[in-house]
Amino acid sequence: MKKAFGVLACVAVLLLCEVAFRLGGTAAVGRDSRVASEASCDYSCLMGVMEQYLKALASHDPSQIVVADQVKFTENTIPLRLGSALWGTISGLGTYSLYFADPQTGQIGFEGTIRENGTPAILLVRLRLANHKISEIETLVHRNAQDAEALEKFGHPNEVWLQPLPASERTSREELLKDAQLYFQGILHSSGDMVPFDPRCNRILDGYQDTNNPAAKGWFDKDSFKPDAMGIRENMNTGVWTYIKSIDPQRYLVIDEKMGIVFGVFMFNHPGNVKWADVKGVGRVPMPPVTQRPSSVEMGEFFKIEGGKIRQIEGISVALPYGASTGWDGQQQ
């Protein structure tokens, strides 16, 4: 009798274990597949985390992601409650998407088009993982339907963004960072010659290619002077960007060594008191009205770097009041 009772007890325990697994085990596996720490989440894992985040966002359901107790979430620099703002208005993902990841720091970046209550927009997301959970969510939403549609007209990101670097063209994290930093020094000094540009480099900002684009109608066009038709080095050398008086802070966040991509968020500050650029061989070129008032513009920008040369640049912007905070000021990156 005791033996029979023991057998029945064992069977009951096994049944309870099976029920527990079915009720809780599957969820645990799901959680583990969505999140990982900096040390354990490799490149493909990080991509999976971003995919899960975007799926949850499109579903208006933040419970689909696992976040830290003190997770920080910002949209266009403003700290918000997770689940608010775009979480309530997104109506779907668009047709353009680009990803980059940094397993060393546990960060992932995404740029792509979306629909917000049916209207096209451009979204940029940065996630950081800590202790197997998402601890930081930084989002920029460029709410301009025309710009989003222009980005989608490219069909897909330039092929260079999608190609891993051959070992012979890879450089150290320090060198990748240095090359990206020189770009911003070039802007502030009106010197494209100090930046290691690949001759084929183009820049696309807010869906608009503002280099090697002879058909463009740019801000600074004057008679035959069309800087948007120039290569990026020549464009920068003209001095038309002198209305940008500082780029601060400069937050370099993702260094994707596999793809040769550096991504960061940068605050461009415009005091509004620069009325013209003195362009060699052209004379004074008036600054456009948009630059004639104090403003700051936060740029989420990324660089493809091959063999120590900047091959391609892309990003989005958000216009802000002059001197605005990034929402992450003073936070160690």
Order of alpha helices (4+ residues) and beta strands (2+ residues): alpha-alpha-alpha-beta-beta-alpha-beta-beta-beta-beta-alpha-alpha-alpha-beta-beta-alpha-beta-beta-beta-beta-beta-beta
